[in-house]
Amino acid sequence: MSTSVIEPGTRLAGRYRLEERISDSGGSSLWKAIDEILARAVAVRTFDAEFPRIAEAVTSARSASRLTDPRLTQVFDADDSGESAYIVSEWVAGETLEGMLGKAPLEPGRAATLLYEASEALAAAHAAGLSHLCLTPRDLVWTTGGTVKILGVATDAVLCDRESDDAAAEDVRGLGRMLYAALTAHWPGDEDGSALPAAPASDGVPHAPRQVQAGISHAIDAIVCRCLGIGTGEPLASPAELAKALRGVPRTPLPLFAGLGHTPPAAPRQTAPPRRPAAPPSPPPAATQPHQQHRAPAPEPSAASHVPPPRAQRHAAPPPPPPATSTRTTPTHGHGGPKRQTNRALIGVAAAALTVIVGLGAWALSGPGGDDPKGGHPSDNSQTSSPPKPSVVKLVPQDIDPAERPVGGHLDGTIGKNLQTVIDGRPSGAWETQSYADADFGRYSKGLGVLLDMGKPVKVASVKVSSPVSSGTLQVRVGDSQTPTDLQRVGEQTPTGGEVTITANPQATGRYVVVWFTKLPSGPFKGKLGEVTVYGTAG
């Protein structure tokens, strides 16, 4: 069957239902599909019957399935033995680097962080003997789960019929071009690699980033130039070397959602009043744009200048006795004799004693141990109590799906059975995996369990898990992605044959909660779950 007769609704391997064609070029098509066994979205690549490199593409996908770095797109399945060849991989939801740069470049610290993560991921691929060779801003995604994803390792090179005698150097150039684009919102590569404006160049050599965009440090500019062969700096030879270089420049933490762009810095505003020396400098306008973590701008200098300094700062020495006993009862002229000095001292002592008495009385009324047997004034609660904290309650999942992190093309079809028994309110659930040869799932998977959909974001305080097994490792993850590896790991414990509680410290927020085995219990090496109960507060 050729791609031309494949339509939405077609099922491949009896489980992958094609829903939407995303792209169609070069003899292959990319689809958004549903894995009906695991009830999750996946990406499926199909091929025309005349595509010349089907076997190579499937082989490269199987090689990529062995990669374990979570920043590299997972390949779940690949087959060319039937009527239609296909590759099934992780469906990645988020924003591409090209999309982020549609309006403006990234803040340099964020650009450095993003490409540092990408460089480390490519270094892991090269360590496994695989490369990309076709890197563009469309291949780097900042996911809705707050992680970096690199698309197309190993497979894109085959689809594009790309080869290289020095794959490491080629991928460094690709990463360098993406870093250039992130800093300048201009693309220094081939025209078909990105819809971004072309980078300005002289004699075919792109101008250095600092010549295109203001605010880029010499250090990060030099790194880009070393990647792209601009200038006389020593070239970087591999993604690992690039990651090491970026580790030494200032980097800004990435936010927990897609969208990192900002508008270019505006011209500084003219303000007549000078800044007060104690006021912190205002951040540049770029720091206040959407999709960034930032601090609020400092008050305008004109507003700050109207605030008087603290009264204590006007005195070089401690003040004299209280004004009521010194300045109002003592004339401001004439000579004071010994008697007047004695009276002034006595009045000062009396005033001090009165102050102590009044203070003790106030403490007796408002502090513990007064007439109130509970040790407080009736009005204390309204004056000193902090607002009540939301109470932790049992949260009810709205839906449940299987959760698996497979290795290669293997999927455990049994984990979709008896899912509802995990959240039916009875501790003796009937969910279980098949038996494996060892605690590591026979190297077919790296995690098996359930994905709870809470219906909306919630703050998870703890998860109580009932399991009849007494060994292995149970892990809990929380976040806003339906891909388990995109969620934040909050804790793990060894099951005890009864109930265990995994506490999130600090509490974690998200719509989805994954509870899965990352190590199976000892023989017969089968994971089992009873009831799973989530405690926390509604978002």
C-alpha positions in Angstrom: 0.0 0.0 0.0 1.5 3.4 -0.9 1.2 6.6 1.0 -1.1 8.0 -1.6 -4.0 5.7 -0.6 -3.5 6.0 3.1 -6.2 8.2 4.6 -7.2 9.4 8.1 -8.7 6.5 9.9 -6.3 3.9 8.4 -4.9 1.4 11.0 -1.4 0.1 10.9 -0.4 -3.1 12.7 -3.9 -3.2 14.0 -3.3 -0.5 16.6 -2.0 2.8 15.1 -5.0 4.8 13.8 -3.9 7.6 11.6 -5.7 10.9 12.4 -4.0 13.8 10.7 -1.3 14.2 8.0 1.2 16.7 9.3 3.6 16.8 6.3 4.2 15.0 3.0 7.5 15.3 1.2 10.3 13.4 -0.3 8.4 10.1 -0.6 7.3 9.9 3.1 4.5 11.3 5.2 4.3 12.2 8.9 1.0 11.6 10.7 -0.4 12.3 14.1 -1.9 9.0 15.2 -3.4 7.2 18.2 -2.0 4.1 19.6 -5.3 2.4 20.4 -3.7 -0.2 22.8 -2.0 2.4 25.0 -4.5 5.2 24.2 -1.9 7.8 23.5 -0.9 10.1 20.7 2.1 9.0 18.6 3.9 10.2 15.5 3.8 7.8 12.6 6.0 8.0 9.5 4.7 6.2 6.4 6.4 5.7 3.0 5.6 5.6 -0.6 6.2 2.2 -2.1 8.8 3.7 -4.4 10.8 5.4 -1.6 14.3 4.1 -2.2 15.6 3.9 1.4 12.7 2.3 3.3 14.9 -0.5 4.8 17.6 2.0 5.8 15.0 4.3 7.5 13.5 1.5 9.5 17.0 0.2 10.5 18.0 3.7 11.6 14.8 4.0 13.6 15.5 0.8 15.4 19.0 2.0 16.2 17.5 5.3 17.6 15.1 3.3 19.8 18.1 2.3 21.9 18.8 5.9 22.9 17.9 6.6 26.5 18.5 10.4 26.9 15.0 11.9 27.6 15.9 14.9 25.4 16.0 12.7 22.3 12.7 11.7 20.8 11.8 8.1 21.6 11.2 5.6 18.9 8.5 3.1 19.9 8.1 0.8 16.8 9.4 0.3 13.3 8.5 -2.3 10.7 8.9 -2.9 7.0 7.9 -6.5 6.9 4.2 -5.9 6.0 2.4 -4.2 3.2 3.1 -0.7 4.6 6.4 0.2 6.2 6.1 2.6 9.2 8.1 4.2 12.0 6.2 5.1 15.3 7.8 7.6 17.6 6.9 9.9 20.5 4.4 12.7 19.8 6.1 15.8 21.0 3.9 18.8 21.9 5.5 22.2 22.3 7.1 25.0 20.3 10.0 24.7 17.9 12.9 27.0 18.1 11.8 28.5 14.8 8.4 29.3 16.2 10.0 30.9 19.3 12.0 33.2 17.0 9.1 34.3 14.9 9.0 37.7 16.5 12.5 38.3 18.1 15.6 36.6 19.3 15.9 35.0 22.7 17.6 36.5 25.7 21.3 35.3 25.4 21.2 33.4 28.7 18.1 31.4 27.7 19.6 30.8 24.2 22.7 29.4 25.9 20.7 27.1 28.2 18.5 25.8 25.4 21.5 24.9 23.2 23.5 23.5 26.1 20.7 21.0 26.7 20.6 20.2 22.9 24.4 19.8 22.8 24.4 17.4 25.7 21.6 15.4 24.1 23.5 15.1 20.7 26.6 14.2 22.7 24.7 11.2 24.1 23.6 10.2 20.6 27.2 10.4 19.3 28.4 8.3 22.2 25.9 5.7 21.0 27.3 5.9 17.5 24.4 7.9 16.0 24.1 11.5 14.6 21.6 13.9 13.1 23.3 15.7 10.2 20.2 17.8 9.3 19.8 20.1 12.3 17.5 23.1 11.8 15.5 25.3 14.2 12.5 23.0 13.4 14.3 20.1 15.1 14.6 21.6 18.5 11.4 21.7 20.6 10.7 23.2 24.0 7.9 20.9 25.1 4.7 21.8 27.0 6.2 19.7 29.8 9.2 22.1 30.2 11.9 19.9 28.5 14.1 20.1 25.5 13.5 17.6 22.7 15.6 17.0 19.6 13.7 15.4 16.7 15.0 13.1 14.0 18.3 11.7 15.3 19.5 9.0 12.9 16.3 8.9 10.9 16.3 12.4 9.3 19.7 11.8 7.7 18.3 8.8 5.9 15.1 10.6 4.9 17.2 13.5 3.5 19.8 11.1 2.0 22.5 13.0 4.0 26.0 11.5 4.8 29.1 12.9 6.3 32.7 11.8 6.8 32.8 13.8 10.0 29.4 13.5 11.6 30.5 15.1 14.9 31.7 18.3 13.1 28.6 18.4 11.0 26.3 18.3 14.1 28.4 21.0 15.8 27.9 23.2 12.8 24.1 22.5 13.0 24.0 23.3 16.7 26.1 26.4 16.1 23.6 27.6 13.4 20.7 27.0 15.9 22.5 29.0 18.6 23.2 31.8 16.0 19.5 31.8 15.2 18.5 31.8 18.9 20.7 34.9 19.5 19.8 36.9 16.4 16.5 35.5 14.9 18.5 35.1 11.6 19.4 31.8 10.0 23.0 31.3 8.8 22.3 28.1 6.9 20.7 27.0 3.7 17.5 28.7 2.7 15.4 25.6 2.9 16.5 25.0 6.5 14.4 27.7 8.0 11.9 30.4 7.2 13.8 32.9 9.4 15.5 35.8 7.7 18.9 35.0 6.2 21.9 36.0 8.3 23.8 38.9 6.9 27.0 37.7 5.3 30.1 38.8 3.5 31.7 36.6 0.8 29.4 33.8 2.0 30.6 34.0 5.6 27.9 35.1 8.2 28.6 38.1 10.2 29.4 37.4 13.9 26.3 37.4 16.1 27.5 40.6 18.0 27.4 42.4 14.6 23.8 41.5 14.1 22.2 41.8 17.6 23.2 44.0 20.5 23.6 42.6 24.0 25.5 39.4 23.2 28.6 38.7 25.3 32.0 38.2 23.8 32.2 34.7 25.3 29.0 33.3 23.7 29.8 35.2 20.4 33.2 33.4 20.3 31.5 30.0 20.8 29.2 30.6 17.9 32.1 31.7 15.7 34.1 28.6 16.6 31.1 26.4 15.6 30.7 28.1 12.2 34.3 28.8 11.3 33.9 32.5 11.6 37.2 34.2 12.4 40.4 32.4 13.5 39.3 30.7 16.7 39.9 27.0 17.1 36.9 25.1 15.8 34.8 23.0 18.2 35.0 19.3 17.1 32.0 17.6 18.7 28.7 18.3 20.5 30.4 17.3 23.7 33.0 20.1 23.3 30.2 22.6 22.5 28.3 21.5 25.7 31.6 22.0 27.7 32.1 25.5 26.2 28.5 26.5 27.0 28.8 25.3 30.5 31.3 28.2 31.1 29.0 31.0 30.0 26.2 32.6 32.0 22.9 30.7 31.4 19.4 31.6 32.5 17.0 28.9 33.8 14.3 28.0 31.3 10.6 28.5 32.2 8.2 25.6 32.7 6.3 26.2 29.5 6.9 26.7 25.8 7.7 30.2 24.5 11.0 31.9 25.3 11.1 34.8 22.9 11.1 38.5 23.7 11.1 41.7 21.8 14.3 43.6 21.1 15.5 45.9 23.8 14.0 49.4 23.4 15.9 52.6 23.6 16.4 53.7 27.3 13.8 56.1 28.6 14.9 59.6 29.5 14.2 60.4 33.1 14.9 63.8 34.6 15.4 62.9 38.3 18.6 61.0 39.1 18.4 57.5 40.5 18.8 57.1 44.2 22.0 55.3 44.9 20.2 52.6 47.0 17.7 51.7 44.3 18.4 48.6 42.3 18.8 49.1 38.5 15.6 48.5 36.5 15.7 45.4 34.3 15.7 46.0 30.5 12.3 46.0 28.8 13.0 42.6 27.4 12.8 41.0 30.8 9.1 42.0 31.1 7.9 40.3 28.0 5.6 37.2 28.1 7.0 33.6 28.3 9.9 34.6 30.6 10.6 34.4 34.3 11.4 37.9 35.5 11.3 40.2 38.4 8.9 43.2 38.4 10.5 46.4 37.2 11.9 48.8 39.8 9.7 51.9 40.6 10.3 54.9 38.5 13.0 57.2 39.9 10.6 60.1 40.1 8.3 58.1 42.4 11.1 56.9 44.5 12.5 60.4 45.0 9.3 61.4 46.9 9.7 58.8 49.5 11.6 60.3 52.5 14.4 58.3 54.0 13.8 56.5 57.3 13.7 58.9 60.2 16.4 57.1 62.0 18.9 57.9 59.2 18.6 61.6 60.0 20.3 61.3 63.4 24.0 60.6 63.8 23.5 59.7 67.5 20.7 58.3 69.6 17.9 60.8 70.2 17.5 62.6 73.6 14.7 61.6 76.1 11.2 61.6 74.7 10.1 65.0 73.3 7.1 65.2 75.7 9.5 65.5 78.6 12.4 67.5 77.2 11.4 69.9 74.4 7.9 70.8 75.6 8.6 71.4 79.3 12.0 73.0 79.0 12.3 76.6 77.6 14.5 77.0 74.6 16.3 80.0 76.1 17.9 81.0 79.5 20.3 79.1 81.7 19.5 75.9 83.5 20.9 75.5 87.0 21.5 72.4 89.0 17.9 72.2 90.1 16.6 72.3 86.6 19.1 69.6 85.5 18.0 67.4 88.4 14.3 67.9 87.6 15.0 67.0 83.9 16.8 63.8 85.0 13.9 62.8 87.4 11.4 63.5 84.7 13.4 61.4 82.2 13.6 58.5 84.7 9.8 58.8 85.4 9.0 58.7 81.7 11.2 55.7 81.1 9.5 53.9 84.0 6.1 54.8 82.6 7.1 53.4 79.2 8.2 50.1 80.8 5.0 49.8 82.8 2.8 50.5 79.8 4.8 48.0 77.7 4.4 45.3 80.4 0.7 45.9 80.6 0.3 45.6 76.9 2.3 42.4 76.9 0.2 41.0 79.7 -3.0 41.7 77.8 -1.9 40.4 74.4 0.6 37.7 75.3 0.1 34.3 76.9 -0.7 33.9 80.6 -3.2 36.8 81.0 -6.7 36.7 82.3 -7.7 34.7 79.2 -7.1 31.1 80.2 -6.1 30.4 76.6 -3.4 33.0 76.8 -4.6 35.5 74.3 -6.8 38.6 73.9 -10.1 38.0 72.1 -9.0 40.2 69.2 -5.6 38.4 68.7 -6.8 36.0 66.1 -7.9 38.8 63.7 -4.6 40.7 64.2 -1.9 38.0 64.2 -3.3 34.8 62.6 -2.0 34.0 59.1 -4.5 33.0 56.5 -5.5 29.3 56.8 -3.6 27.0 54.4 -5.6 24.9 52.0 -6.2 21.5 53.6 -4.9 18.4 51.9 -7.7 16.2 50.7 -8.2 13.0 48.6 -8.3 14.0 44.9 -10.4 12.0 42.5 -8.9 11.1 39.1 -11.1 11.8 36.1 -9.5 9.1 33.9 -6.8 6.5 33.8 -4.5 5.3 31.0 -1.6 2.9 30.8 1.9 4.4 31.1 4.9 2.7 29.6 8.5 3.7 28.6 9.4 1.1 26.1 12.8 0.2 24.7 12.8 -0.2 20.9 9.6 -1.3 19.3 8.3 -3.4 22.2 5.0 -2.5 23.9 3.4 -4.5 26.7 -0.2 -5.0 25.5 -1.3 -6.4 28.9 -0.9 -3.1 30.9 -4.2 -1.7 29.5 -6.3 -4.3 31.3 -8.1 -3.8 34.6 -7.0 -0.2 34.8 -10.2 1.0 36.6 -9.5 -1.4 39.5 -6.6 1.0 40.4 -9.0 3.9 41.2 -12.2 2.1 42.2 -11.7 2.7 46.0 -10.9 -0.9 46.8 -7.3 -1.8 47.8 -7.3 -5.2 46.1 -6.9 -4.1 42.5 -6.3 -6.5 39.6 -3.8 -4.5 37.5 -0.6 -6.3 36.6 2.0 -6.6 33.9 3.1 -9.7 32.1 6.1 -11.7 33.6 9.6 -10.8 32.4 13.0 -12.5 32.5 14.4 -10.1 35.0 13.7 -6.9 37.1 14.7 -4.7 34.1 11.7 -5.9 32.0 14.0 -8.1 30.0 15.3 -4.9 28.5 12.0 -4.4 26.7 10.9 -1.4 28.8 12.1 1.0 31.4 8.8 1.7 33.1 5.3 0.2 33.4 2.3 1.6 35.3 -0.7 3.9 35.1 -1.3 7.6 34.1 -4.0 9.3 36.2 -5.7 12.3 34.6 -6.9 14.6 37.4 -9.0 16.6 35.0 -7.2 19.9 35.8 -3.9 21.0 37.4 -3.7 20.0 41.1 -1.0 20.4 43.8 0.0 16.9 44.8 1.2 16.4 48.4 1.5 12.6 48.5 0.4 9.4 46.7 -0.6 6.3 48.6 0.0 3.1 46.6 -1.4 -0.3 47.5 0.6 -3.2 46.0 0.7 -6.9 46.9 4.4 -7.2 45.9 7.2 -6.6 48.3 10.2 -5.7 46.2 11.1 -3.6 43.1 10.8 0.1 42.7 7.6 2.3 42.5 8.0 5.8 41.2 5.7 8.8 41.1 5.8 11.6 38.5 3.6 14.7 38.2 3.2 17.3 35.5 1.2 18.5 32.6 2.3 16.2 29.8 0.8 12.8 28.9 4.3 11.6 28.1 5.5 10.0 31.4 9.2 10.9 30.9 8.2 14.6 30.5 6.8 14.7 34.0 8.7 15.7 37.1 9.9 12.8 39.3 8.7 13.5 42.9 9.8 10.3 44.7 10.0 6.5 44.7 9.8 3.7 47.2 10.2 -0.1 47.5 6.7 -1.7 47.8 6.2 -3.6 51.1 3.3 -5.9 50.2 0.8 -3.4 51.5 0.4 0.3 51.4 3.3 2.8 50.8 3.1 6.6 50.7 5.3 8.6 48.4 5.5 12.2 49.6 6.1 15.1 47.2 8.6 17.4 49.0 8.1 20.1 47.9 4.6 19.6 46.6 4.3 19.2 42.8 1.7 20.7 40.5 0.3 19.2 37.3 -2.8 17.6 35.7 -1.2 14.1 35.3 0.2 11.7 37.9 2.2 8.6 36.8 2.6 5.7 39.2 4.8 3.0 37.6 7.4 0.3 38.3 10.9 1.3 37.2 12.2 -2.0 38.7 10.1 -5.1 38.8 9.8 -7.2 42.0 11.9 -10.3 42.1 10.6 -13.5 40.5 8.2 -13.9 38.8 9.2 -10.4 37.8 5.7 -9.1 37.4 4.4 -5.7 38.6 1.1 -5.5 40.4 -1.0 -2.5 41.6 -3.9 -2.3 43.9 -5.5 1.1 44.8 -3.7 4.4 44.0 -4.9 7.4 46.0 -3.7 11.0 45.3 -3.8 13.6 48.1 -3.3 17.3 47.7 -5.2 20.5 46.9 -7.2 21.5 43.8 -5.3 23.9 41.5 
